Amino acid sequence: MGERLELPQGTLDLLILKTLALGPLHGWAVSERLEQISHDAFQVGQGSLYPALHRLERRGWIAATWGVSENNRKARYYELTRAGRKQLGAEAVAWRKLSAAVGHVLDLA
Amino acid sequence: MPSDLTYRLRAIFRRGAVERELDDELRFHTEQTVEKLMRSGMTREQAARQARLTLGGVEQEKELCRDARGTRLIEETWQDLRYALRGLRASPVFAATAVLMLALGAGANVVAFSVLNTVLFRKLPVERPEELVQVTNQTHPPLPTFSYPDYRDFRDRNHVFSALAAYRLFPMSLSRDGRSQRLWGYVVTGNYFDTLREGAFLGRVLAPADDRLEHANPVAVISYGCWQRRFGGDPGIVGRQAAIGGHSYTIVGVTRPQFFGSDFLFSPEVWVPMTMLEEVHPGAHAWKEHRGGPFLMMLGRLKPGVAISRAESELRGIAAQLGREHPEQSGGMKLSADPPGMFDGPIRSAGAELGAMVTGIAGLVLLVAATNLAGLLLARGAARSKEIALRLALGASRGRLLRQLFAESGLLAVTGCAAGLALARCLIGWLAAWRPPVDMPVRANFEIDVRGWWFTAALAVATSLALGLAPALAAVRAGVAQALKGDSGAPRRRRWPMRDLLIGAQVAISILLLAGAGLVAGSIRQALHIGLGMEPARTSIAAFDLCQDGYDDARGREFERRLLERLRAQPGVESAAIASTIPLDLGWIVGKIYFEGASAARASDVQEALFYQVTPDYFRTVGTRPLAGRDFNAGDRPGAGYVAAVNETFARAFAGNASVIGKRFRTRPDSGWIEVVGVVESGKHVSLSKGPVLAVYVLRGQVYSTSGTVAVRSNLRPGEAVSLIRRTAAAIDPAVTLYDAESLADHLALQALPGRVAATALSGFGLLALLLSATGIYGVVAYAVTLRTREIGIRMAIGARAGNVVRLVVGRVAVLLAAGVLAGGAAASLLAPLLLRTLFGGASPGRFSFTAAALAMAAAGVAACWFPVRRALGIEPAVALRSE
């Protein structure tokens, strides 16, 4: 396991949306996917993952349905809604701008 | 956002399902984690343990997820309400008392508000009522009327109304199957219903075509109520014939049930066209061409977009024009245009003032109720202070605790106000159904409308804040450490805290209301007995209006002669007489007096007197004492010289201390002389409070009109005497309608009706306030005992006697009670003259009932202190000291 990173406020929502962009996943899969893609840099505990999922659901960016998991268990699958896809686009652009700007400042300093 | 809303709604209303889903979801996550760990070689136990370590506390996560749902506030509020409900259910007596107090207080307020609202803001229940305008002529109050020629000119010359109608209220008699009933109807211009845009419930309403040819349109529209009451809801009513005032009319339609005419205060039952004026009121046809004779009310509908102020200024312009064209008849009209209301002009503002006063009193009563309940809640809070301190110590937020305390007061306030609203609806319904016992179609068309609902809601919010604030602040302010140690003494103690002063104020208000009620009742009693100028005990009366029954003067005289003859022959009857009106009736006739030998420099210096036409024996029959001269006798005939009796006031005014007998006066400078043959005692004529006025009794027969009142003095019971009059009249002509048939005492008591209503309302409010004050006192004393249980225990342990303890507990309250009684008494003596002026139109001496009110208050105070004091006396020092 590499060094653990603290996620900046609001970033988790963006990452969850991105993860779900590829297809519907249940909560556990989202956290696994996040760890894989980030090469274990992010560890997302239940404590922040599920509140974030519920918050996104309330906002209408993701929708939840009950389905059956790979190992034949009942699981709650989340999938990106149209509004969520739009939100993902907007947030990704905003994030890129922000990180580029922060990088620029760091390079200059 | 709709998805957001559905989500939250589901979270609230399907809370169980949502919670189960959360459980399932989190369990799935844990199991997946465990399986993953097992794949890396751990045993199930090891993996489960590891998973719990990394994943953290499940309950904490659930809370976080619930937060994310965004429904926390609602859920917690729901919890608080359920908690409050449990608390109240645990002390049902307290809860019931509280709700009852609030219901009474709030109910009184809603009623007062609704009455005021109806008077000020209500609109007629017709299409686009905001376009309707009542045009009134303030030149000759109290009748704001116009003459028919003037109406015609206003109608034809204005550019602001799409229609302008005129109408007049008349008594009518409706005969069916040989029996006749007296009712009130409107004679209206043909465009009356068009102006109101009112259609018929059955058949049709009156149209302009019904108002073209004089005497040629015997058609009538009846009200829904009339149809139901007098025609039994006959489905074939349209086209039926009915006799009104002896003429046959065709009933062409029935109005909608909610339509009650164009005035709030009257509910007429019949509408007939203006062309039938002569048939409704013989002689009235001449009025139509007489420009100087105003008798019509005017109601207009504004053209779209025309402001009422513009209409008024245009109408004033026309009035000025008419004044120039016909200075003697139409000069100097004072016109005003207002939305049709319960009352118009000055009466409206007086009504509003009275309503505001009543609303104010009701508000005071509610305030008393709320402060008392706050006191009781405070006492309950004192008992809970330890629980609250404990929860504060354990980390509960003050905000959450406050919300919880407010939940209790809110629950009480909302329940109380809802019960109050229900109570108010009953009262308003009763009030609307109530017909004052006067011979007019007066109706209080009150109702609770949307404004009333909003008012109640605002009342509930205000009450819950008022109730909750003090206890909540006291509870949260309390020092945690102190409370937990058991020292529940309030940290900041003022010498006279607000709540104690409020008790004093409550006592004062109660005394004020009770003393006022007693004062008004006493004045009425006095006014009905002293200086009445009549001795009504054994006299009964009945009124008639023979021209409504198709009589002319000659037949009327004959009917009256036979009626008196037969009545006098009945066993038990001492005397019988007929008068045009009886003193203190609602209508009276005023005439000018030109006394022989007295000269008046200007027209306005001529004195006026009330005129009564009476038959011989009248004075004996109503019990008016003769003072000098003689009664009328057989020698006084029509054709012989005019004779009159006058009252003492008249005699003094014109003859001073000399005798007035044999002196003469006339009613116009050019009319025949009337000789004074008798003097009778002065009495009350116009109202119970108004002092003596000049009165003239002329001989009925020498002067005659077809309406009158027959009076019978007998040794029969009032009911028997009344039915004797009815039987005798019916035996002569069953078609004659008698009304206002009752004992003279009852008839006169009607004059006292406004005062009676006021006295009843005041004593109702007063008793309510008294009851509430007693609760308040109980609250304060009980609270004091709870707070000082330990102190009392210690005092008793070191030898305090019962007397000391009682003084300790009720000392403050006794001071407050005394101060409140004195303040209330002072206020009552200041306000009494004002009150009497409003009710009786003049100050009247009455027995001051302050003592009774003070005694009642003292008794209530003692009763309220009884239980807490007994509890204080029952404190066992050892127990009290150990319990803390």
Contacts between the chains, C-beta under 8 A, distances in Angstrom:
chain1	res1	chain2	res2	distance
A	26	B	28	7.0
A	27	B	25	6.2
A	27	B	28	7.5
A	27	B	29	5.6
A	28	B	28	6.6
A	28	B	29	4.8
A	28	B	32	4.1
A	28	B	33	7.2
A	31	B	29	7.8
A	45	B	54	7.2
A	45	B	55	6.4
A	45	B	56	6.3
A	46	B	26	6.5
A	46	B	29	5.8
A	46	B	55	5.1
A	46	B	56	7.0
A	46	B	61	5.3
A	47	B	55	7.8
A	47	B	56	5.4
A	47	B	60	7.0
A	47	B	61	5.1
A	47	B	64	6.3
A	48	B	64	7.8
A	50	B	22	7.7
A	50	B	25	6.9
A	50	B	26	6.8
A	50	B	29	7.7
A	50	B	61	6.3
A	50	B	64	7.5
A	50	B	65	5.1
A	50	B	68	7.9
A	51	B	61	7.6
A	51	B	64	4.3
A	51	B	65	5.1
A	51	B	67	6.6
A	51	B	68	4.1
A	52	B	68	7.4
A	54	B	65	5.2
A	54	B	68	4.1
A	54	B	69	6.1
A	55	B	68	4.3
A	57	B	7	6.7
A	58	B	3	7.9
A	58	B	4	5.8
A	58	B	7	4.7
A	58	B	8	7.2
A	58	B	68	6.9
A	58	B	69	6.4
A	58	B	70	5.9
A	59	B	1	7.5
A	59	B	3	7.8
A	59	B	4	6.6
A	60	B	1	6.1
A	60	B	3	3.6
A	60	B	4	6.3
A	60	B	7	7.8
A	69	B	28	7.5
A	69	B	32	8.0
A	71	B	35	7.6
A	73	B	28	6.2
A	73	B	31	7.3
A	74	B	24	6.7
A	74	B	28	7.2
A	75	B	25	7.8
A	75	B	28	5.3
A	76	B	21	6.9
A	76	B	24	7.3
A	76	B	25	4.8
A	76	B	28	7.4
